[in-house]
């Protein structure tokens, strides 16, 4: 485990790749991650957030944190963003997942 920002980012992205297997639902619009050692923040952007979506976020979080040693910690949140609202990154975030949506020209 390294505290180098680029290496940490790569480790986080690889962890997400594995953790998301069988976790992407039709209502998941995107996932934005902000890895800043030792904290990994992620926003799971859903059309709507129900108990099932929150359970999925918690399960993905368990898979991701299992790939790291202390002092790494996670803060994952599920947020609702209707389909007609554009998905945007917040400061320091990167896309981990984005579903294909209608073309905007």
Buried (B, 14 or more C-beta within 10 A) or exposed (E): EEEEEEEBBEBBEEBBEEBBEEBEEEBBBBBBBBBEBBEBBBBBBBBEBEEEBBEBBEEBBEBBBEBBEEEBEBEBEBBBBEEEEEBEEEEEBEEBBEBEEEEEE
